Amino acid sequence: MMNIYNGNVVLDASGEAVVDMPAYSQATNRDFRSQLTPIGGFAPLYIAQKIGNNQFRIAGGMRAGSLAAGDRHPQDAWANENQTQVKEPEPED
């Protein structure tokens, strides 16, 4: 199970922006992965500072779409009790 946080952000004059995540994001998730997409043209976007204090910093562009995904912590009781069931392939007949 994972949570996904996404949105768009306008970078400042120095080509940087801080992306704020919900206050609970690090408490309920681990092993974050990020993806950045430049908006309006090519930009060498990168994660300037990894997730910490429920935020991360990106740099290298003018405007960007960001996505961060984190796996739920194994000790999260709600997540453990509400796992998504994988559907088995249906028989051809």
mmCIF file as gemmi writes it, N, C-alpha and C atoms, coordinates in Angstrom:
data_model
loop_
_atom_site.group_PDB
_atom_site.id
_atom_site.type_symbol
_atom_site.label_atom_id
_atom_site.label_alt_id
_atom_site.label_comp_id
_atom_site.label_asym_id
_atom_site.label_entity_id
_atom_site.label_seq_id
_atom_site.pdbx_PDB_ins_code
_atom_site.Cartn_x
_atom_site.Cartn_y
_atom_site.Cartn_z
_atom_site.occupancy
_atom_site.B_iso_or_equiv
_atom_site.pdbx_formal_charge
_atom_site.auth_seq_id
_atom_site.auth_asym_id
_atom_site.pdbx_PDB_model_num
ATOM 1 N N . MET Axp A 1 ? 0.852 -1.174 0 1 0 ? 1 A 1
ATOM 2 C CA . MET Axp A 1 ? 0 0 0 1 0 ? 1 A 1
ATOM 3 C C . MET Axp A 1 ? 0.894 1.232 0 1 0 ? 1 A 1
ATOM 4 N N . MET Axp A 2 ? 0.487 2.255 -0.731 1 0 ? 2 A 1
ATOM 5 C CA . MET Axp A 2 ? 1.272 3.487 -0.769 1 0 ? 2 A 1
ATOM 6 C C . MET Axp A 2 ? 0.356 4.697 -0.853 1 0 ? 2 A 1
ATOM 7 N N . ASN Axp A 3 ? 0.908 5.83 -0.485 1 0 ? 3 A 1
ATOM 8 C CA . ASN Axp A 3 ? 0.237 7.11 -0.657 1 0 ? 3 A 1
ATOM 9 C C . ASN Axp A 3 ? 0.976 7.868 -1.746 1 0 ? 3 A 1
ATOM 10 N N . ILE Axp A 4 ? 0.226 8.623 -2.536 1 0 ? 4 A 1
ATOM 11 C CA . ILE Axp A 4 ? 0.81 9.42 -3.607 1 0 ? 4 A 1
ATOM 12 C C . ILE Axp A 4 ? 0.409 10.87 -3.394 1 0 ? 4 A 1
ATOM 13 N N . TYR Axp A 5 ? 1.387 11.752 -3.462 1 0 ? 5 A 1
ATOM 14 C CA . TYR Axp A 5 ? 1.176 13.191 -3.312 1 0 ? 5 A 1
ATOM 15 C C . TYR Axp A 5 ? 1.64 13.842 -4.607 1 0 ? 5 A 1
ATOM 16 N N . ASN Axp A 6 ? 0.784 14.653 -5.246 1 0 ? 6 A 1
ATOM 17 C CA . ASN Axp A 6 ? 1.204 15.289 -6.49 1 0 ? 6 A 1
ATOM 18 C C . ASN Axp A 6 ? 0.67 16.702 -6.582 1 0 ? 6 A 1
ATOM 19 N N . GLY Axp A 7 ? 1.246 17.475 -7.486 1 0 ? 7 A 1
ATOM 20 C CA . GLY Axp A 7 ? 0.81 18.839 -7.691 1 0 ? 7 A 1
ATOM 21 C C . GLY Axp A 7 ? 1.754 19.561 -8.627 1 0 ? 7 A 1
ATOM 22 N N . ASN Axp A 8 ? 1.464 20.83 -8.877 1 0 ? 8 A 1
ATOM 23 C CA . ASN Axp A 8 ? 2.309 21.682 -9.698 1 0 ? 8 A 1
ATOM 24 C C . ASN Axp A 8 ? 2.879 22.791 -8.832 1 0 ? 8 A 1
ATOM 25 N N . VAL Axp A 9 ? 4.05 23.257 -9.208 1 0 ? 9 A 1
ATOM 26 C CA . VAL Axp A 9 ? 4.707 24.304 -8.435 1 0 ? 9 A 1
ATOM 27 C C . VAL Axp A 9 ? 5.444 25.243 -9.391 1 0 ? 9 A 1
ATOM 28 N N . VAL Axp A 10 ? 5.435 26.539 -9.073 1 0 ? 10 A 1
ATOM 29 C CA . VAL Axp A 10 ? 6.199 27.528 -9.822 1 0 ? 10 A 1
ATOM 30 C C . VAL Axp A 10 ? 7.483 27.779 -9.048 1 0 ? 10 A 1
ATOM 31 N N . LEU Axp A 11 ? 8.62 27.617 -9.721 1 0 ? 11 A 1
ATOM 32 C CA . LEU Axp A 11 ? 9.913 27.821 -9.079 1 0 ? 11 A 1
ATOM 33 C C . LEU Axp A 11 ? 10.222 29.316 -9.024 1 0 ? 11 A 1
ATOM 34 N N . ASP Axp A 12 ? 11 29.726 -8.027 1 0 ? 12 A 1
ATOM 35 C CA . ASP Axp A 12 ? 11.312 31.14 -7.84 1 0 ? 12 A 1
ATOM 36 C C . ASP Axp A 12 ? 12.363 31.614 -8.852 1 0 ? 12 A 1
ATOM 37 N N . ALA Axp A 13 ? 12.808 32.868 -8.716 1 0 ? 13 A 1
ATOM 38 C CA . ALA Axp A 13 ? 13.758 33.469 -9.652 1 0 ? 13 A 1
ATOM 39 C C . ALA Axp A 13 ? 15.083 32.716 -9.709 1 0 ? 13 A 1
ATOM 40 N N . SER Axp A 14 ? 15.433 32.013 -8.644 1 0 ? 14 A 1
ATOM 41 C CA . SER Axp A 14 ? 16.669 31.234 -8.649 1 0 ? 14 A 1
ATOM 42 C C . SER Axp A 14 ? 16.432 29.8 -9.138 1 0 ? 14 A 1
ATOM 43 N N . GLY Axp A 15 ? 15.202 29.506 -9.599 1 0 ? 15 A 1
ATOM 44 C CA . GLY Axp A 15 ? 14.889 28.191 -10.145 1 0 ? 15 A 1
ATOM 45 C C . GLY Axp A 15 ? 14.68 27.119 -9.1 1 0 ? 15 A 1
ATOM 46 N N . GLU Axp A 16 ? 14.197 27.506 -7.9 1 0 ? 16 A 1
ATOM 47 C CA . GLU Axp A 16 ? 13.989 26.544 -6.829 1 0 ? 16 A 1
ATOM 48 C C . GLU Axp A 16 ? 12.59 26.698 -6.234 1 0 ? 16 A 1
ATOM 49 N N . ALA Axp A 17 ? 12.127 25.635 -5.602 1 0 ? 17 A 1
ATOM 50 C CA . ALA Axp A 17 ? 10.842 25.667 -4.894 1 0 ? 17 A 1
ATOM 51 C C . ALA Axp A 17 ? 10.839 24.6 -3.815 1 0 ? 17 A 1
ATOM 52 N N . VAL Axp A 18 ? 10.133 24.886 -2.733 1 0 ? 18 A 1
ATOM 53 C CA . VAL Axp A 18 ? 9.907 23.908 -1.676 1 0 ? 18 A 1
ATOM 54 C C . VAL Axp A 18 ? 8.503 23.356 -1.875 1 0 ? 18 A 1
ATOM 55 N N . VAL Axp A 19 ? 8.387 22.039 -1.887 1 0 ? 19 A 1
ATOM 56 C CA . VAL Axp A 19 ? 7.098 21.369 -2.03 1 0 ? 19 A 1
ATOM 57 C C . VAL Axp A 19 ? 6.7 20.858 -0.655 1 0 ? 19 A 1
ATOM 58 N N . ASP Axp A 20 ? 5.61 21.405 -0.126 1 0 ? 20 A 1
ATOM 59 C CA . ASP Axp A 20 ? 5.102 20.975 1.18 1 0 ? 20 A 1
ATOM 60 C C . ASP Axp A 20 ? 4.173 19.787 1.008 1 0 ? 20 A 1
ATOM 61 N N . MET Axp A 21 ? 4.311 18.835 1.899 1 0 ? 21 A 1
ATOM 62 C CA . MET Axp A 21 ? 3.468 17.643 1.908 1 0 ? 21 A 1
ATOM 63 C C . MET Axp A 21 ? 2.618 17.681 3.175 1 0 ? 21 A 1
ATOM 64 N N . PRO Axp A 22 ? 1.575 16.856 3.27 1 0 ? 22 A 1
ATOM 65 C CA . PRO Axp A 22 ? 0.762 16.846 4.494 1 0 ? 22 A 1
ATOM 66 C C . PRO Axp A 22 ? 1.617 16.57 5.731 1 0 ? 22 A 1
ATOM 67 N N . ALA Axp A 23 ? 1.217 17.121 6.858 1 0 ? 23 A 1
ATOM 68 C CA . ALA Axp A 23 ? 1.986 17.002 8.1 1 0 ? 23 A 1
ATOM 69 C C . ALA Axp A 23 ? 2.19 15.558 8.54 1 0 ? 23 A 1
ATOM 70 N N . TYR Axp A 24 ? 1.338 14.646 8.104 1 0 ? 24 A 1
ATOM 71 C CA . TYR Axp A 24 ? 1.426 13.241 8.505 1 0 ? 24 A 1
ATOM 72 C C . TYR Axp A 24 ? 2.224 12.386 7.516 1 0 ? 24 A 1
ATOM 73 N N . SER Axp A 25 ? 2.693 12.962 6.408 1 0 ? 25 A 1
ATOM 74 C CA . SER Axp A 25 ? 3.247 12.135 5.327 1 0 ? 25 A 1
ATOM 75 C C . SER Axp A 25 ? 4.435 11.282 5.761 1 0 ? 25 A 1
ATOM 76 N N . GLN Axp A 26 ? 5.362 11.804 6.517 1 0 ? 26 A 1
ATOM 77 C CA . GLN Axp A 26 ? 6.505 10.995 6.94 1 0 ? 26 A 1
ATOM 78 C C . GLN Axp A 26 ? 6.145 10.047 8.077 1 0 ? 26 A 1
ATOM 79 N N . ALA Axp A 27 ? 5.132 10.394 8.864 1 0 ? 27 A 1
ATOM 80 C CA . ALA Axp A 27 ? 4.722 9.514 9.959 1 0 ? 27 A 1
ATOM 81 C C . ALA Axp A 27 ? 4.046 8.252 9.436 1 0 ? 27 A 1
ATOM 82 N N . THR Axp A 28 ? 3.393 8.336 8.269 1 0 ? 28 A 1
ATOM 83 C CA . THR Axp A 28 ? 2.655 7.184 7.754 1 0 ? 28 A 1
ATOM 84 C C . THR Axp A 28 ? 3.333 6.491 6.578 1 0 ? 28 A 1
ATOM 85 N N . ASN Axp A 29 ? 4.44 7.031 6.076 1 0 ? 29 A 1
ATOM 86 C CA . ASN Axp A 29 ? 5.078 6.473 4.891 1 0 ? 29 A 1
ATOM 87 C C . ASN Axp A 29 ? 6.58 6.319 5.07 1 0 ? 29 A 1
ATOM 88 N N . ARG Axp A 30 ? 7.173 5.507 4.187 1 0 ? 30 A 1
ATOM 89 C CA . ARG Axp A 30 ? 8.618 5.3 4.167 1 0 ? 30 A 1
ATOM 90 C C . ARG Axp A 30 ? 9.033 5.048 2.715 1 0 ? 30 A 1
ATOM 91 N N . ASP Axp A 31 ? 10.323 4.99 2.465 1 0 ? 31 A 1
ATOM 92 C CA . ASP Axp A 31 ? 10.853 4.664 1.133 1 0 ? 31 A 1
ATOM 93 C C . ASP Axp A 31 ? 10.211 5.513 0.031 1 0 ? 31 A 1
ATOM 94 N N . PHE Axp A 32 ? 10.324 6.82 0.16 1 0 ? 32 A 1
ATOM 95 C CA . PHE Axp A 32 ? 9.736 7.726 -0.823 1 0 ? 32 A 1
ATOM 96 C C . PHE Axp A 32 ? 10.463 7.661 -2.164 1 0 ? 32 A 1
ATOM 97 N N . ARG Axp A 33 ? 9.691 7.838 -3.226 1 0 ? 33 A 1
ATOM 98 C CA . ARG Axp A 33 ? 10.212 7.983 -4.576 1 0 ? 33 A 1
ATOM 99 C C . ARG Axp A 33 ? 9.597 9.251 -5.149 1 0 ? 33 A 1
ATOM 100 N N . SER Axp A 34 ? 10.35 9.949 -6 1 0 ? 34 A 1
ATOM 101 C CA . SER Axp A 34 ? 9.86 11.211 -6.555 1 0 ? 34 A 1
ATOM 102 C C . SER Axp A 34 ? 9.989 11.224 -8.069 1 0 ? 34 A 1
ATOM 103 N N . GLN Axp A 35 ? 9.134 12.011 -8.699 1 0 ? 35 A 1
ATOM 104 C CA . GLN Axp A 35 ? 9.184 12.203 -10.14 1 0 ? 35 A 1
ATOM 105 C C . GLN Axp A 35 ? 8.86 13.658 -10.417 1 0 ? 35 A 1
ATOM 106 N N . LEU Axp A 36 ? 9.631 14.285 -11.29 1 0 ? 36 A 1
ATOM 107 C CA . LEU Axp A 36 ? 9.418 15.678 -11.659 1 0 ? 36 A 1
ATOM 108 C C . LEU Axp A 36 ? 9.188 15.773 -13.159 1 0 ? 36 A 1
ATOM 109 N N . THR Axp A 37 ? 8.285 16.657 -13.563 1 0 ? 37 A 1
ATOM 110 C CA . THR Axp A 37 ? 7.998 16.877 -14.975 1 0 ? 37 A 1
ATOM 111 C C . THR Axp A 37 ? 8.03 18.371 -15.254 1 0 ? 37 A 1
ATOM 112 N N . PRO Axp A 38 ? 8.905 18.829 -16.166 1 0 ? 38 A 1
ATOM 113 C CA . PRO Axp A 38 ? 8.909 20.252 -16.501 1 0 ? 38 A 1
ATOM 114 C C . PRO Axp A 38 ? 7.632 20.62 -17.254 1 0 ? 38 A 1
ATOM 115 N N . ILE Axp A 39 ? 7.136 21.821 -17.023 1 0 ? 39 A 1
ATOM 116 C CA . ILE Axp A 39 ? 5.938 22.316 -17.681 1 0 ? 39 A 1
ATOM 117 C C . ILE Axp A 39 ? 6.334 23.503 -18.55 1 0 ? 39 A 1
ATOM 118 N N . GLY Axp A 40 ? 5.986 23.458 -19.821 1 0 ? 40 A 1
ATOM 119 C CA . GLY Axp A 40 ? 6.251 24.572 -20.726 1 0 ? 40 A 1
ATOM 120 C C . GLY Axp A 40 ? 7.517 24.444 -21.544 1 0 ? 40 A 1
ATOM 121 N N . GLY Axp A 41 ? 8.283 23.406 -21.352 1 0 ? 41 A 1
ATOM 122 C CA . GLY Axp A 41 ? 9.509 23.213 -22.126 1 0 ? 41 A 1
ATOM 123 C C . GLY Axp A 41 ? 10.511 22.403 -21.338 1 0 ? 41 A 1
ATOM 124 N N . PHE Axp A 42 ? 11.67 22.163 -21.948 1 0 ? 42 A 1
ATOM 125 C CA . PHE Axp A 42 ? 12.702 21.379 -21.289 1 0 ? 42 A 1
ATOM 126 C C . PHE Axp A 42 ? 13.279 22.146 -20.107 1 0 ? 42 A 1
ATOM 127 N N . ALA Axp A 43 ? 13.55 21.433 -19.015 1 0 ? 43 A 1
ATOM 128 C CA . ALA Axp A 43 ? 14.233 22.004 -17.857 1 0 ? 43 A 1
ATOM 129 C C . ALA Axp A 43 ? 14.974 20.872 -17.152 1 0 ? 43 A 1
ATOM 130 N N . PRO Axp A 44 ? 16.206 21.103 -16.742 1 0 ? 44 A 1
ATOM 131 C CA . PRO Axp A 44 ? 16.965 20.058 -16.032 1 0 ? 44 A 1
ATOM 132 C C . PRO Axp A 44 ? 16.567 19.991 -14.555 1 0 ? 44 A 1
ATOM 133 N N . LEU Axp A 45 ? 15.359 19.56 -14.298 1 0 ? 45 A 1
ATOM 134 C CA . LEU Axp A 45 ? 14.845 19.5 -12.928 1 0 ? 45 A 1
ATOM 135 C C . LEU Axp A 45 ? 15.545 18.417 -12.121 1 0 ? 45 A 1
ATOM 136 N N . TYR Axp A 46 ? 15.693 18.673 -10.829 1 0 ? 46 A 1
ATOM 137 C CA . TYR Axp A 46 ? 16.259 17.667 -9.936 1 0 ? 46 A 1
ATOM 138 C C . TYR Axp A 46 ? 15.787 17.914 -8.511 1 0 ? 46 A 1
ATOM 139 N N . ILE Axp A 47 ? 15.875 16.862 -7.689 1 0 ? 47 A 1
ATOM 140 C CA . ILE Axp A 47 ? 15.545 16.968 -6.268 1 0 ? 47 A 1
ATOM 141 C C . ILE Axp A 47 ? 16.765 17.587 -5.585 1 0 ? 47 A 1
ATOM 142 N N . ALA Axp A 48 ? 16.621 18.822 -5.133 1 0 ? 48 A 1
ATOM 143 C CA . ALA Axp A 48 ? 17.737 19.521 -4.494 1 0 ? 48 A 1
ATOM 144 C C . ALA Axp A 48 ? 17.898 19.116 -3.036 1 0 ? 48 A 1
ATOM 145 N N . GLN Axp A 49 ? 16.805 18.694 -2.405 1 0 ? 49 A 1
ATOM 146 C CA . GLN Axp A 49 ? 16.854 18.224 -1.017 1 0 ? 49 A 1
ATOM 147 C C . GLN Axp A 49 ? 15.767 17.173 -0.847 1 0 ? 49 A 1
ATOM 148 N N . LYS Axp A 50 ? 16.164 15.989 -0.392 1 0 ? 50 A 1
ATOM 149 C CA . LYS Axp A 50 ? 15.202 14.897 -0.261 1 0 ? 50 A 1
ATOM 150 C C . LYS Axp A 50 ? 14.167 15.2 0.816 1 0 ? 50 A 1
ATOM 151 N N . ILE Axp A 51 ? 13.139 14.382 0.89 1 0 ? 51 A 1
ATOM 152 C CA . ILE Axp A 51 ? 12.03 14.612 1.806 1 0 ? 51 A 1
ATOM 153 C C . ILE Axp A 51 ? 12.507 14.593 3.25 1 0 ? 51 A 1
ATOM 154 N N . GLY Axp A 52 ? 12.15 15.633 3.955 1 0 ? 52 A 1
ATOM 155 C CA . GLY Axp A 52 ? 12.442 15.804 5.372 1 0 ? 52 A 1
ATOM 156 C C . GLY Axp A 52 ? 11.51 16.866 5.916 1 0 ? 52 A 1
ATOM 157 N N . ASN Axp A 53 ? 11.064 16.731 7.137 1 0 ? 53 A 1
ATOM 158 C CA . ASN Axp A 53 ? 10.103 17.678 7.729 1 0 ? 53 A 1
ATOM 159 C C . ASN Axp A 53 ? 8.87 17.84 6.843 1 0 ? 53 A 1
ATOM 160 N N . ASN Axp A 54 ? 8.448 16.742 6.196 1 0 ? 54 A 1
ATOM 161 C CA . ASN Axp A 54 ? 7.256 16.724 5.351 1 0 ? 54 A 1
ATOM 162 C C . ASN Axp A 54 ? 7.32 17.707 4.183 1 0 ? 54 A 1
ATOM 163 N N . GLN Axp A 55 ? 8.5 17.874 3.636 1 0 ? 55 A 1
ATOM 164 C CA . GLN Axp A 55 ? 8.668 18.71 2.453 1 0 ? 55 A 1
ATOM 165 C C . GLN Axp A 55 ? 9.931 18.284 1.711 1 0 ? 55 A 1
ATOM 166 N N . PHE Axp A 56 ? 10.048 18.702 0.446 1 0 ? 56 A 1
ATOM 167 C CA . PHE Axp A 56 ? 11.274 18.494 -0.299 1 0 ? 56 A 1
ATOM 168 C C . PHE Axp A 56 ? 11.499 19.702 -1.193 1 0 ? 56 A 1
ATOM 169 N N . ARG Axp A 57 ? 12.727 19.867 -1.661 1 0 ? 57 A 1
ATOM 170 C CA . ARG Axp A 57 ? 13.086 21.037 -2.462 1 0 ? 57 A 1
ATOM 171 C C . ARG Axp A 57 ? 13.494 20.57 -3.847 1 0 ? 57 A 1
ATOM 172 N N . ILE Axp A 58 ? 12.967 21.261 -4.87 1 0 ? 58 A 1
ATOM 173 C CA . ILE Axp A 58 ? 13.349 20.965 -6.241 1 0 ? 58 A 1
ATOM 174 C C . ILE Axp A 58 ? 14.039 22.179 -6.839 1 0 ? 58 A 1
ATOM 175 N N . ALA Axp A 59 ? 14.809 21.946 -7.895 1 0 ? 59 A 1
ATOM 176 C CA . ALA Axp A 59 ? 15.539 23.034 -8.551 1 0 ? 59 A 1
ATOM 177 C C . ALA Axp A 59 ? 15.726 22.696 -10.022 1 0 ? 59 A 1
ATOM 178 N N . GLY Axp A 60 ? 16.087 23.723 -10.779 1 0 ? 60 A 1
ATOM 179 C CA . GLY Axp A 60 ? 16.462 23.532 -12.166 1 0 ? 60 A 1
ATOM 180 C C . GLY Axp A 60 ? 15.427 23.901 -13.198 1 0 ? 60 A 1
ATOM 181 N N . GLY Axp A 61 ? 14.434 24.708 -12.878 1 0 ? 61 A 1
ATOM 182 C CA . GLY Axp A 61 ? 13.434 25.027 -13.89 1 0 ? 61 A 1
ATOM 183 C C . GLY Axp A 61 ? 12.611 26.241 -13.547 1 0 ? 61 A 1
ATOM 184 N N . MET Axp A 62 ? 11.51 26.406 -14.276 1 0 ? 62 A 1
ATOM 185 C CA . MET Axp A 62 ? 10.6 27.527 -14.079 1 0 ? 62 A 1
ATOM 186 C C . MET Axp A 62 ? 9.279 27.068 -13.462 1 0 ? 62 A 1
ATOM 187 N N . ARG Axp A 63 ? 8.737 25.962 -13.974 1 0 ? 63 A 1
ATOM 188 C CA . ARG Axp A 63 ? 7.478 25.423 -13.477 1 0 ? 63 A 1
ATOM 189 C C . ARG Axp A 63 ? 7.55 23.907 -13.596 1 0 ? 63 A 1
ATOM 190 N N . ALA Axp A 64 ? 7.008 23.212 -12.618 1 0 ? 64 A 1
ATOM 191 C CA . ALA Axp A 64 ? 7.142 21.754 -12.624 1 0 ? 64 A 1
ATOM 192 C C . ALA Axp A 64 ? 5.933 21.076 -12.011 1 0 ? 64 A 1
ATOM 193 N N . GLY Axp A 65 ? 5.692 19.875 -12.467 1 0 ? 65 A 1
ATOM 194 C CA . GLY Axp A 65 ? 4.744 18.976 -11.836 1 0 ? 65 A 1
ATOM 195 C C . GLY Axp A 65 ? 5.557 18.029 -10.972 1 0 ? 65 A 1
ATOM 196 N N . SER Axp A 66 ? 5.1 17.762 -9.774 1 0 ? 66 A 1
ATOM 197 C CA . SER Axp A 66 ? 5.849 16.87 -8.887 1 0 ? 66 A 1
ATOM 198 C C . SER Axp A 66 ? 4.951 15.753 -8.388 1 0 ? 66 A 1
ATOM 199 N N . LEU Axp A 67 ? 5.572 14.611 -8.169 1 0 ? 67 A 1
ATOM 200 C CA . LEU Axp A 67 ? 4.88 13.453 -7.632 1 0 ? 67 A 1
ATOM 201 C C . LEU Axp A 67 ? 5.821 12.79 -6.645 1 0 ? 67 A 1
ATOM 202 N N . ALA Axp A 68 ? 5.33 12.515 -5.461 1 0 ? 68 A 1
ATOM 203 C CA . ALA Axp A 68 ? 6.105 11.767 -4.465 1 0 ? 68 A 1
ATOM 204 C C . ALA Axp A 68 ? 5.218 10.624 -3.98 1 0 ? 68 A 1
ATOM 205 N N . ALA Axp A 69 ? 5.772 9.439 -3.931 1 0 ? 69 A 1
ATOM 206 C CA . ALA Axp A 69 ? 5.032 8.264 -3.47 1 0 ? 69 A 1
ATOM 207 C C . ALA Axp A 69 ? 5.807 7.616 -2.348 1 0 ? 69 A 1
ATOM 208 N N . GLY Axp A 70 ? 5.101 7.182 -1.326 1 0 ? 70 A 1
ATOM 209 C CA . GLY Axp A 70 ? 5.738 6.513 -0.193 1 0 ? 70 A 1
ATOM 210 C C . GLY Axp A 70 ? 4.971 5.276 0.206 1 0 ? 70 A 1
ATOM 211 N N . ASP Axp A 71 ? 5.687 4.222 0.531 1 0 ? 71 A 1
ATOM 212 C CA . ASP Axp A 71 ? 5.069 2.993 1.025 1 0 ? 71 A 1
ATOM 213 C C . ASP Axp A 71 ? 4.598 3.204 2.458 1 0 ? 71 A 1
ATOM 214 N N . ARG Axp A 72 ? 3.438 2.652 2.796 1 0 ? 72 A 1
ATOM 215 C CA . ARG Axp A 72 ? 2.936 2.776 4.161 1 0 ? 72 A 1
ATOM 216 C C . ARG Axp A 72 ? 3.842 2.001 5.101 1 0 ? 72 A 1
ATOM 217 N N . HIS Axp A 73 ? 4.053 2.535 6.293 1 0 ? 73 A 1
ATOM 218 C CA . HIS Axp A 73 ? 4.871 1.865 7.298 1 0 ? 73 A 1
ATOM 219 C C . HIS Axp A 73 ? 4.252 0.52 7.67 1 0 ? 73 A 1
ATOM 220 N N . PRO Axp A 74 ? 5.074 -0.523 7.862 1 0 ? 74 A 1
ATOM 221 C CA . PRO Axp A 74 ? 4.523 -1.835 8.199 1 0 ? 74 A 1
ATOM 222 C C . PRO Axp A 74 ? 3.802 -1.855 9.541 1 0 ? 74 A 1
ATOM 223 N N . GLN Axp A 75 ? 4.093 -0.941 10.449 1 0 ? 75 A 1
ATOM 224 C CA . GLN Axp A 75 ? 3.41 -0.922 11.736 1 0 ? 75 A 1
ATOM 225 C C . GLN Axp A 75 ? 2.133 -0.082 11.711 1 0 ? 75 A 1
ATOM 226 N N . ASP Axp A 76 ? 1.701 0.37 10.524 1 0 ? 76 A 1
ATOM 227 C CA . ASP Axp A 76 ? 0.469 1.131 10.373 1 0 ? 76 A 1
ATOM 228 C C . ASP Axp A 76 ? -0.705 0.154 10.43 1 0 ? 76 A 1
ATOM 229 N N . ALA Axp A 77 ? -1.399 0.098 11.562 1 0 ? 77 A 1
ATOM 230 C CA . ALA Axp A 77 ? -2.46 -0.887 11.778 1 0 ? 77 A 1
ATOM 231 C C . ALA Axp A 77 ? -3.575 -0.762 10.745 1 0 ? 77 A 1
ATOM 232 N N . TRP Axp A 78 ? -4.002 0.468 10.429 1 0 ? 78 A 1
ATOM 233 C CA . TRP Axp A 78 ? -5.083 0.642 9.46 1 0 ? 78 A 1
ATOM 234 C C . TRP Axp A 78 ? -4.673 0.099 8.1 1 0 ? 78 A 1
ATOM 235 N N . ALA Axp A 79 ? -3.468 0.424 7.654 1 0 ? 79 A 1
ATOM 236 C CA . ALA Axp A 79 ? -3.009 -0.055 6.35 1 0 ? 79 A 1
ATOM 237 C C . ALA Axp A 79 ? -2.922 -1.575 6.328 1 0 ? 79 A 1
ATOM 238 N N . ASN Axp A 80 ? -2.471 -2.163 7.409 1 0 ? 80 A 1
ATOM 239 C CA . ASN Axp A 80 ? -2.375 -3.625 7.465 1 0 ? 80 A 1
ATOM 240 C C . ASN Axp A 80 ? -3.748 -4.298 7.415 1 0 ? 80 A 1
ATOM 241 N N . GLU Axp A 81 ? -4.735 -3.681 8.021 1 0 ? 81 A 1
ATOM 242 C CA . GLU Axp A 81 ? -6.076 -4.257 8.049 1 0 ? 81 A 1
ATOM 243 C C . GLU Axp A 81 ? -6.86 -3.999 6.764 1 0 ? 81 A 1
ATOM 244 N N . ASN Axp A 82 ? -6.405 -3.058 5.95 1 0 ? 82 A 1
ATOM 245 C CA . ASN Axp A 82 ? -7.152 -2.661 4.753 1 0 ? 82 A 1
ATOM 246 C C . ASN Axp A 82 ? -6.321 -2.793 3.483 1 0 ? 82 A 1
ATOM 247 N N . GLN Axp A 83 ? -5.558 -3.847 3.39 1 0 ? 83 A 1
ATOM 248 C CA . GLN Axp A 83 ? -4.731 -4.08 2.204 1 0 ? 83 A 1
ATOM 249 C C . GLN Axp A 83 ? -5.603 -4.263 0.967 1 0 ? 83 A 1
ATOM 250 N N . THR Axp A 84 ? -5.129 -3.757 -0.155 1 0 ? 84 A 1
ATOM 251 C CA . THR Axp A 84 ? -5.799 -3.967 -1.428 1 0 ? 84 A 1
ATOM 252 C C . THR Axp A 84 ? -5.596 -5.413 -1.85 1 0 ? 84 A 1
ATOM 253 N N . GLN Axp A 85 ? -6.672 -6.067 -2.213 1 0 ? 85 A 1
ATOM 254 C CA . GLN Axp A 85 ? -6.59 -7.448 -2.65 1 0 ? 85 A 1
ATOM 255 C C . GLN Axp A 85 ? -6.241 -7.496 -4.138 1 0 ? 85 A 1
ATOM 256 N N . VAL Axp A 86 ? -5.247 -8.283 -4.477 1 0 ? 86 A 1
ATOM 257 C CA . VAL Axp A 86 ? -4.866 -8.467 -5.865 1 0 ? 86 A 1
ATOM 258 C C . VAL Axp A 86 ? -5.861 -9.414 -6.512 1 0 ? 86 A 1
ATOM 259 N N . LYS Axp A 87 ? -6.404 -9.013 -7.643 1 0 ? 87 A 1
ATOM 260 C CA . LYS Axp A 87 ? -7.372 -9.858 -8.339 1 0 ? 87 A 1
ATOM 261 C C . LYS Axp A 87 ? -6.62 -10.898 -9.163 1 0 ? 87 A 1
ATOM 262 N N . GLU Axp A 88 ? -7.004 -12.144 -8.977 1 0 ? 88 A 1
ATOM 263 C CA . GLU Axp A 88 ? -6.411 -13.232 -9.729 1 0 ? 88 A 1
ATOM 264 C C . GLU Axp A 88 ? -6.976 -13.228 -11.151 1 0 ? 88 A 1
ATOM 265 N N . PRO Axp A 89 ? -6.18 -13.646 -12.144 1 0 ? 89 A 1
ATOM 266 C CA . PRO Axp A 89 ? -6.709 -13.723 -13.521 1 0 ? 89 A 1
ATOM 267 C C . PRO Axp A 89 ? -7.916 -14.662 -13.587 1 0 ? 89 A 1
ATOM 268 N N . GLU Axp A 90 ? -8.913 -14.25 -14.341 1 0 ? 90 A 1
ATOM 269 C CA . GLU Axp A 90 ? -10.128 -15.053 -14.497 1 0 ? 90 A 1
ATOM 270 C C . GLU Axp A 90 ? -9.855 -16.201 -15.472 1 0 ? 90 A 1
ATOM 271 N N . PRO Axp A 91 ? -10.442 -17.372 -15.227 1 0 ? 91 A 1
ATOM 272 C CA . PRO Axp A 91 ? -10.275 -18.473 -16.196 1 0 ? 91 A 1
ATOM 273 C C . PRO Axp A 91 ? -10.898 -18.073 -17.529 1 0 ? 91 A 1
ATOM 274 N N . GLU Axp A 92 ? -10.342 -18.596 -18.615 1 0 ? 92 A 1
ATOM 275 C CA . GLU Axp A 92 ? -10.849 -18.241 -19.948 1 0 ? 92 A 1
ATOM 276 C C . GLU Axp A 92 ? -12.248 -18.743 -20.191 1 0 ? 92 A 1
ATOM 277 N N . ASP Axp A 93 ? -12.662 -19.817 -19.528 1 0 ? 93 A 1
ATOM 278 C CA . ASP Axp A 93 ? -14.018 -20.335 -19.734 1 0 ? 93 A 1
ATOM 279 C C . ASP Axp A 93 ? -14.929 -19.655 -18.758 1 0 ? 93 A 1
